[in-house]
Amino acid sequence: MSSAPPKSTPEHAKKARRASAAALAGTSIEWYDFYVFGTAAALVLGDLFFPSDNPLIRTLSALGTFAVGFVLRPVGGILFGYIGDRVSRKTSLLITLLMMGGATTLIGLLPTYDSIGIAAPICLLILRMVQGLSVGGEWGGAVLVASEAAPAHRKALAASMVQLGAPVGTILSTGVFLLIPDESLLNGGWRIPFLLSGLLLVVGLLIRLKLEENEEFVAARAKREAAGREAPPVIELVRRFPVLNICVFVACFAVSGVYIRNVFALNLAVESEGIPRQLFLNALLAGAFAQLIVTPIAAVIADRVTVHRAQIWWTILYLIIAPVPLLAAVSSGNATLIYVAVALSFVGHAAYYSTLSGFLTTLFPTELRFTGISLGYQLSGSLVSAFVPLLAVTLVSAAGGSVVPVQFLYAALIAASLTAIVLAPRVSRRETTRYENSLCSNSVREPGKTSYVA
């Protein structure tokens, strides 16, 4: 069932570069929007939309709204996965970009609690849910647009272009907040990062409108139609790939580390440890630049040694250098240690995240791939990443201010991902063979292919 790789011609090379550029640009904008909300939730949204005499309640309310953005991500993965697997990858990506950019811009126009009372947090909640629905469909589509158009020896690198959207979004969002003086932040300055999304939306749409459907997807769609497989992709996945779905879900647990760093650690540093906002934001900005460097390097290595082997290496590295140093440095209040620990966290996460998308695409048939990688990834975001900042705040409060429980939590999430990553290819081979054997007699299968694992 695997489609032939794109032909190595100048025209196909040009299309591959255009697909990677479109995936990177659009995903950078999506993550900019998402991180703008996370940063604002950690710094100001509690005061503006959830007034309370108790600082902990204000923080939990704002972070709870941040978490709500994850609730609809699996729904977005299923909905846009259906569009992307059955209709058009391009159409799916255009819709998600419009939804995210529109919702973020509207947040920048929202009246606060002082102006319209309880309606303010309700409107904020609704727009956050639209953001979550959009992100649920964006990631999988962008990964496939880039990787499916790339030649076989560059697929991990092409998929990593989507992962670069995370540090680019971090740099853009953090950079904008750094330019806003502290005294202006609560007096309307917080709106600027949200309103800038409208300009970025126009840029992203202009780039994505030039996308073309790639040959691998078109061929897979034709094979599916010839085989008479009309069940929605999510039904096929639940029925044919039950264990693999669990592996993908758990393999993505370590993604939540970015929210421990960018949301929880930021809030802990500023609100509890008295560390200047500018210092921690500068550390995040420096770390994001490090991620820009590490991501393509890790992906190039993965294309050389196989993406599965590299994924194991990078996840082990992440486990070693991130969980303990990051939160220990924040607790120490030492500026130098904070910069070093934040950088280590970015490097570890960048290596793991750089090849995650390329690794996951090797596990599913082309005609189920959009929904397959989106479902597990977004469910992990919804059920795990969404609540990690809230859980971390609660654990620190229960432990009398100690960050040790959160260090254990952070490490456990990465260790669980490592276990699933080790097991996933074997599970993929077994369940893919069963899936192929279940196809109708007129379904075409490449000789000798029983797996999509590199």
C-alpha positions as CSV (number, residue, x, y, z in Angstrom):
1,M,0.0,0.0,0.0
2,S,2.9,2.4,0.3
3,S,3.2,4.8,-2.6
4,A,6.3,5.3,-4.6
5,P,8.5,8.1,-3.5
6,P,8.5,11.4,-5.4
7,K,10.6,11.4,-8.5
8,S,14.0,13.0,-8.4
9,T,13.5,15.7,-11.0
10,P,14.1,19.5,-10.8
11,E,10.4,20.1,-10.8
12,H,9.7,17.6,-8.0
13,A,12.6,19.1,-6.0
14,K,11.1,22.5,-6.4
15,K,7.7,21.2,-5.3
16,A,9.3,19.5,-2.2
17,R,11.0,22.8,-1.2
18,R,7.7,24.7,-1.7
19,A,5.9,22.2,0.4
20,S,8.4,22.4,3.2
21,A,8.4,26.2,3.2
22,A,4.6,26.2,3.3
23,A,4.5,23.8,6.2
24,L,7.1,25.7,8.1
25,A,5.5,29.1,7.5
26,G,2.0,28.0,8.5
27,T,3.0,26.0,11.5
28,S,5.2,28.8,12.8
29,I,2.2,31.1,12.7
30,E,0.0,28.5,14.4
31,W,2.5,28.0,17.2
32,Y,3.0,31.7,17.5
33,D,-0.7,32.0,18.2
34,F,-0.7,29.1,20.6
35,Y,2.4,30.3,22.6
36,V,1.1,33.9,22.7
37,F,-1.9,32.6,24.7
38,G,0.3,30.4,26.9
39,T,2.7,33.3,27.7
40,A,-0.2,35.7,28.3
41,A,-1.9,33.1,30.5
42,A,1.2,32.8,32.7
43,L,1.6,36.6,33.0
44,V,-1.6,38.6,32.7
45,L,-4.8,36.8,31.7
46,G,-5.5,35.8,35.3
47,D,-5.6,39.5,36.4
48,L,-7.6,40.6,33.4
49,F,-10.2,37.9,33.0
50,F,-10.3,36.1,36.3
51,P,-10.1,38.6,39.1
52,S,-9.6,37.1,42.6
53,D,-8.0,38.0,45.9
54,N,-6.2,34.7,45.8
55,P,-3.2,34.7,43.4
56,L,-3.3,30.8,43.2
57,I,-6.9,30.9,42.0
58,R,-6.1,33.6,39.4
59,T,-3.2,31.5,38.1
60,L,-5.2,28.2,38.1
61,S,-8.1,29.9,36.3
62,A,-5.8,31.3,33.6
63,L,-3.9,28.0,33.2
64,G,-7.2,26.2,33.1
65,T,-8.3,28.3,30.1
66,F,-4.9,27.4,28.5
67,A,-5.7,23.7,29.1
68,V,-9.2,24.0,27.5
69,G,-7.4,24.8,24.2
70,F,-6.2,21.1,24.2
71,V,-9.7,19.6,24.8
72,L,-10.8,20.0,21.2
73,R,-7.4,19.0,19.6
74,P,-8.4,15.3,19.2
75,V,-11.7,16.5,17.6
76,G,-9.7,18.7,15.2
77,G,-7.4,15.8,14.5
78,I,-10.3,13.5,13.5
79,L,-12.2,16.2,11.6
80,F,-9.3,17.6,9.6
81,G,-7.8,14.1,9.4
82,Y,-10.9,13.1,7.5
83,I,-10.6,16.1,5.2
84,G,-6.9,15.5,4.7
85,D,-7.1,11.7,4.1
86,R,-10.2,11.7,2.0
87,V,-10.4,15.1,0.3
88,S,-7.3,17.3,0.2
89,R,-4.3,18.0,2.4
90,K,-4.2,21.6,1.1
91,T,-7.8,22.3,1.9
92,S,-7.4,21.1,5.5
93,L,-4.3,23.3,6.0
94,L,-6.0,26.4,4.7
95,I,-9.0,26.0,7.0
96,T,-6.9,25.4,10.1
97,L,-4.8,28.5,9.4
98,L,-7.9,30.7,9.0
99,M,-9.4,29.4,12.2
100,M,-6.3,29.9,14.3
101,G,-5.4,33.3,13.0
102,G,-9.0,34.6,13.3
103,A,-9.5,33.3,16.9
104,T,-6.2,34.8,18.0
105,T,-6.9,38.2,16.5
106,L,-10.3,38.3,18.2
107,I,-8.8,37.5,21.6
108,G,-6.8,40.7,21.1
109,L,-10.0,42.6,20.7
110,L,-11.9,41.1,23.7
111,P,-13.1,43.4,26.5
112,T,-11.8,42.3,29.9
113,Y,-13.7,41.3,33.0
114,D,-13.9,44.9,34.3
115,S,-15.8,45.9,31.1
116,I,-18.3,43.1,30.5
117,G,-18.0,40.9,33.6
118,I,-18.5,37.1,33.3
119,A,-19.0,37.4,29.5
120,A,-15.2,38.1,29.1
121,P,-13.9,34.8,30.4
122,I,-16.6,32.9,28.5
123,C,-15.7,34.6,25.2
124,L,-12.0,33.9,26.0
125,L,-12.8,30.3,26.6
126,I,-14.7,29.9,23.3
127,L,-11.9,31.4,21.3
128,R,-9.4,29.2,23.0
129,M,-11.5,26.2,22.0
130,V,-11.4,27.3,18.4
131,Q,-7.6,27.6,18.7
132,G,-7.5,24.0,20.0
133,L,-9.6,22.7,17.2
134,S,-7.3,24.4,14.7
135,V,-4.1,23.1,16.2
136,G,-5.6,19.6,16.2
137,G,-5.7,19.6,12.4
138,E,-2.7,21.7,11.6
139,W,0.2,19.6,12.8
140,G,-0.6,16.3,11.0
141,G,-1.4,18.0,7.7
142,A,1.7,20.2,7.7
143,V,3.9,17.1,8.5
144,L,2.5,15.2,5.6
145,V,2.6,18.0,3.1
146,A,6.3,18.3,3.8
147,S,7.3,14.7,4.2
148,E,5.3,13.1,1.4
149,A,6.6,15.5,-1.1
150,A,10.3,14.8,-0.1
151,P,12.6,12.2,-1.6
152,A,13.1,9.1,0.6
153,H,16.5,10.1,1.9
154,R,15.2,13.5,3.1
155,K,11.9,12.6,4.7
156,A,13.0,13.1,8.3
157,L,14.5,16.5,7.5
158,A,11.4,17.6,5.6
159,A,9.1,16.6,8.4
160,S,11.4,18.4,10.9
161,M,10.6,21.7,9.1
162,V,7.2,21.5,10.8
163,Q,8.9,20.9,14.1
164,L,10.9,24.1,13.5
165,G,7.6,26.0,13.7
166,A,7.6,25.5,17.5
167,P,10.9,27.5,18.1
168,V,10.0,30.0,15.5
169,G,6.6,30.5,17.2
170,T,8.4,30.8,20.5
171,I,10.9,33.4,19.2
172,L,8.1,35.5,17.6
173,S,5.8,35.4,20.6
174,T,8.5,35.8,23.3
175,G,10.1,38.6,21.3
176,V,6.9,40.5,21.0
177,F,6.3,40.2,24.8
178,L,9.8,41.4,25.5
179,L,9.2,44.6,23.5
180,I,6.2,45.5,25.7
181,P,7.2,47.4,28.9
182,D,6.0,45.9,32.2
183,E,3.9,49.0,33.0
184,S,2.1,48.8,29.6
185,L,1.4,45.0,29.7
186,L,-1.8,45.3,31.8
187,N,-2.8,48.6,30.2
188,G,-3.6,47.3,26.7
189,G,-0.1,46.2,25.8
190,W,-1.1,42.5,26.1
191,R,-3.3,42.9,23.1
192,I,-0.5,43.7,20.7
193,P,0.8,40.1,20.3
194,F,-2.7,38.8,19.6
195,L,-3.5,41.5,17.1
196,L,-0.3,40.9,15.2
197,S,-1.6,37.5,14.3
198,G,-3.9,39.1,11.7
199,L,-0.9,40.2,9.7
200,L,0.8,36.9,10.0
201,L,-2.4,35.2,8.9
202,V,-2.3,37.0,5.5
203,V,1.3,36.0,5.0
204,G,0.6,32.3,5.8
205,L,-2.5,32.2,3.4
206,L,-0.5,33.7,0.5
207,I,2.1,30.9,0.9
208,R,-0.3,28.0,1.4
209,L,-2.5,29.0,-1.5
210,K,0.4,28.0,-3.8
211,L,0.5,24.4,-2.5
212,E,-0.2,21.4,-4.8
213,E,-1.4,18.0,-3.8
214,N,1.6,15.6,-3.9
215,E,1.7,12.5,-5.9
216,E,2.0,10.1,-3.0
217,F,-1.3,11.3,-1.5
218,V,-3.1,11.3,-4.9
219,A,-2.0,7.8,-5.6
220,A,-3.0,6.5,-2.2
221,R,-6.4,8.2,-2.6
222,A,-6.9,6.5,-5.9
223,K,-5.9,3.1,-4.4
224,R,-8.4,3.5,-1.6
225,E,-11.2,4.3,-4.0
226,A,-10.3,1.3,-6.1
227,A,-10.3,-0.9,-3.1
228,G,-13.7,0.3,-2.0
229,R,-12.7,1.4,1.5
230,E,-15.3,4.0,2.4
231,A,-15.1,3.8,6.2
232,P,-13.9,7.0,7.9
233,P,-10.2,6.9,8.6
234,V,-10.7,7.1,12.4
235,I,-12.9,3.9,12.2
236,E,-10.3,2.1,10.2
237,L,-7.6,3.1,12.8
238,V,-9.6,2.0,15.8
239,R,-10.5,-1.3,14.2
240,R,-7.2,-2.2,12.5
241,F,-4.5,-0.4,14.6
242,P,-5.6,-0.5,18.3
243,V,-2.3,-1.1,19.9
244,L,-0.4,1.2,17.5
245,N,-2.7,4.1,18.4
246,I,-1.8,3.6,22.1
247,C,1.9,3.6,21.2
248,V,1.6,6.9,19.3
249,F,-0.4,8.4,22.2
250,V,2.2,7.5,24.8
251,A,5.2,8.3,22.5
252,C,3.9,11.9,22.5
253,F,3.8,12.3,26.3
254,A,7.3,14.0,26.3
255,V,5.9,16.8,24.1
256,S,4.3,18.1,27.3
257,G,7.7,19.1,28.6
258,V,7.5,22.3,26.5
259,Y,4.6,23.4,28.6
260,I,6.4,22.6,31.9
261,R,9.1,24.9,30.6
262,N,7.3,27.7,28.8
263,V,4.2,27.9,31.0
264,F,4.7,26.4,34.4
265,A,8.4,27.3,34.9
266,L,7.7,30.8,33.6
267,N,4.9,31.3,36.1
268,L,6.9,29.7,38.9
269,A,9.9,31.9,38.2
270,V,8.0,35.2,38.0
271,E,5.2,34.7,40.5
272,S,6.8,32.5,43.2
273,E,10.6,33.0,42.9
274,G,10.6,36.7,42.1
275,I,12.7,36.2,39.1
276,P,12.4,39.2,36.6
277,R,10.0,38.4,33.7
278,Q,12.6,39.8,31.2
279,L,15.3,37.4,32.5
280,F,13.2,34.3,32.0
281,L,11.8,35.4,28.7
282,N,15.3,36.1,27.5
283,A,16.3,32.6,28.5
284,L,13.4,31.2,26.5
285,L,14.3,33.3,23.5
286,A,17.9,32.1,23.6
287,G,16.8,28.5,24.0
288,A,14.5,28.8,21.0
289,F,17.4,29.9,18.9
290,A,19.3,26.8,20.1
291,Q,16.3,24.7,19.0
292,L,16.5,26.2,15.5
293,I,20.0,24.9,15.2
294,V,19.5,21.5,16.9
295,T,16.3,20.5,15.0
296,P,17.7,20.2,11.4
297,I,21.0,18.6,12.6
298,A,19.1,15.9,14.6
299,A,16.9,15.3,11.5
300,V,19.8,15.0,9.1
301,I,21.3,12.4,11.5
302,A,18.0,10.5,11.5
303,D,17.9,10.3,7.7
304,R,21.4,8.7,7.9
305,V,20.9,6.2,10.8
306,T,17.1,5.5,10.4
307,V,14.5,7.7,12.1
308,H,13.6,5.0,14.7
309,R,17.1,4.6,16.0
310,A,17.6,8.4,16.1
311,Q,14.3,8.8,17.9
312,I,15.4,6.4,20.7
313,W,18.8,8.3,21.0
314,W,17.2,11.7,21.2
315,T,14.5,10.7,23.8
316,I,17.2,9.3,26.1
317,L,19.2,12.5,25.7
318,Y,16.1,14.5,26.6
319,L,15.5,12.4,29.7
320,I,19.0,12.9,31.0
321,I,19.5,16.7,30.4
322,A,16.1,18.3,30.9
323,P,13.8,17.4,33.9
324,V,16.1,17.9,36.9
325,P,18.3,20.8,35.8
326,L,15.5,23.1,34.6
327,L,13.4,23.2,37.8
328,A,16.4,23.1,40.1
329,A,17.8,26.2,38.3
330,V,14.5,28.1,38.7
331,S,14.4,27.2,42.4
332,S,17.9,28.5,42.8
333,G,17.1,31.9,41.3
334,N,20.6,32.1,39.8
335,A,20.5,33.8,36.4
336,T,23.4,31.9,34.9
337,L,22.0,28.5,36.0
338,I,18.6,29.5,34.6
339,Y,20.1,30.3,31.2
340,V,22.1,27.0,31.1
341,A,19.2,24.8,32.3
342,V,16.6,26.4,29.9
343,A,19.1,25.9,27.0
344,L,19.5,22.2,28.0
345,S,15.8,21.8,28.1
346,F,15.5,23.2,24.7
347,V,18.3,21.1,23.3
348,G,16.8,17.9,24.7
349,H,13.3,18.7,23.6
350,A,14.5,19.8,20.2
351,A,16.3,16.6,19.5
352,Y,13.3,14.4,20.6
353,Y,10.8,16.6,18.8
354,S,12.8,17.1,15.6
355,T,12.3,13.5,14.5
356,L,9.0,12.7,16.2
357,S,6.9,13.7,13.2
358,G,9.1,11.8,10.7
359,F,9.1,8.8,13.0
360,L,5.3,8.7,13.4
361,T,4.7,9.0,9.6
362,T,6.6,5.7,9.1
363,L,4.0,3.8,11.2
364,F,0.8,4.2,9.1
365,P,-0.4,3.6,5.5
366,T,-0.6,6.7,3.4
367,E,-4.4,6.7,3.2
368,L,-4.7,6.6,7.0
369,R,-1.6,8.6,7.9
370,F,-3.1,12.1,8.5
371,T,-5.6,10.8,11.0
372,G,-3.2,8.2,12.3
373,I,-0.5,10.6,13.4
374,S,-3.0,13.3,14.4
375,L,-5.2,11.2,16.6
376,G,-2.5,9.9,19.0
377,Y,-0.6,13.2,19.0
378,Q,-3.6,15.3,19.8
379,L,-5.1,12.9,22.3
380,S,-1.8,13.1,24.2
381,G,-2.0,16.9,24.0
382,S,-5.6,16.9,25.2
383,L,-5.3,14.4,28.0
384,V,-1.7,15.0,29.2
385,S,-0.1,18.2,28.0
386,A,-3.2,20.2,28.7
387,F,-3.1,19.5,32.4
388,V,0.6,19.3,33.0
389,P,1.0,23.0,34.0
390,L,-2.1,22.8,36.3
391,L,-0.8,19.5,37.9
392,A,2.6,21.0,38.3
393,V,1.3,24.1,40.1
394,T,-0.8,21.8,42.4
395,L,2.1,19.5,43.1
396,V,4.4,22.4,44.1
397,S,1.7,23.9,46.3
398,A,1.1,20.5,48.0
399,A,4.8,19.9,48.5
400,G,5.3,23.3,50.3
401,G,7.1,24.9,47.4
402,S,9.3,22.0,46.5
403,V,9.8,21.3,42.8
404,V,11.0,17.7,43.3
405,P,7.5,16.1,42.5
406,V,7.4,18.1,39.2
407,Q,10.9,16.9,38.3
408,F,9.7,13.3,38.8
409,L,6.6,14.0,36.7
410,Y,8.7,15.5,33.9
411,A,11.1,12.5,33.9
412,A,8.2,10.0,34.0
413,L,6.5,11.5,31.0
414,I,9.7,11.2,28.9
415,A,10.4,7.7,30.1
416,A,6.9,6.6,29.1
417,S,7.5,8.1,25.6
418,L,10.8,6.2,25.3
419,T,9.1,2.9,26.1
420,A,6.4,3.4,23.4
421,I,9.0,4.6,20.8
422,V,10.9,1.4,21.3
423,L,7.8,-0.8,20.9
424,A,5.9,1.0,18.1
425,P,7.7,-0.3,15.0
426,R,7.1,-3.9,15.9
427,V,3.5,-3.2,16.6
428,S,3.2,-1.3,13.3
429,R,4.6,-4.3,11.3
430,R,2.1,-6.7,12.9
431,E,-1.0,-4.5,12.6
432,T,-0.1,-3.2,9.1
433,T,0.2,-6.8,7.8
434,R,-3.2,-7.6,9.1
435,Y,-4.6,-4.4,7.6
436,E,-3.1,-5.2,4.2
437,N,-4.4,-8.7,4.3
438,S,-7.9,-7.4,4.9
439,L,-8.0,-5.3,1.8
440,C,-10.2,-6.3,-1.2
441,S,-8.6,-8.4,-3.9
442,N,-8.3,-5.4,-6.3
443,S,-6.1,-3.5,-3.8
444,V,-2.6,-3.0,-5.0
445,R,0.3,-3.8,-2.7
446,E,4.0,-3.3,-3.3
447,P,6.0,-6.5,-3.4
448,G,7.8,-7.2,-0.1
449,K,6.3,-4.3,1.8
450,T,4.6,-5.2,5.0
451,S,5.6,-2.1,7.0
452,Y,6.0,1.6,6.8
453,V,8.9,1.6,9.3
454,A,12.2,3.0,8.1
